[in-house]
Amino acid sequence: LEKGFEALKIYDYFHAKELFEKSFKNHPAGASFGLSTIFFRNDNPFSNIDSAYKYILLSEKDFKSSDAKEKETLLKISINRVAIDDLKEKIIQKAFEKAKTDNTIESYNWFMKTFSHHNLKNDAVKLRNKLAFENAKKINTPQSYKDFIATYPDAEEIKDAQWLYEFTLFNSMTKQNNIETYDAFVKKFPKSPYRFQAEDSLFTFSTQ
């Protein structure tokens, strides 16, 4: 285990990874911490945020169940609860930045699922919903807003989405601007906020 961290200090990641894997059985908390560190860093071919998080959780779990002698051994190589918590937080922060950089519905959903108990989940939800709403506006059809409303009912943008749904629905159904389309709209959507506008148009056409 100590040799693994010595290799890590000189950035010999291949050798360090091999040593940590060999020491995993006898020193799971320390080996997991070392592997998590390798996967967390960007300057090696093993860089992987999911694996970094997986191993820091293992380190956290095994550290709790370690006896006093093992914790003393780990302390010699600067591994304690504070160090584990610090690396775990750095991994989560890095994952959040990755989700923001990718800026896709999938990347935010991945973060929310993987780090569901972290307070950054709420920020990811807001960013995901905002992006989804922007995507709906780019399509700008009644169906795109209807899908957004159904998928993200708790989004902050829900009122704007509902208004845009009603607006685009009315425009799409009455774009021919004749008595038949307004009549069909009133009959099909009697609770629409644009019903009265449709009825006014019906009145105008009917009295010409």
Protein Blocks (a to p, Z undefined) as FASTA:
>chain_A
ZZmmmmmmnopaklmmmmmmmmmmmmmmlmmmmmmmmmmpmkbckbcfklmmmmmmmmmm
mmmmpcfklmmmmmmnopafklmmmmmmmmmmmmmmmmmmnopaklmmmmmmmmmmbmkl
mmmmmmmmmmmmmmmmmnopaklmmmmmmmmmmbmklmmmmmmmmmmmmmmmmmnopakl
mmmmmmmmmmbcklmmmmmmmmmmmmZZ
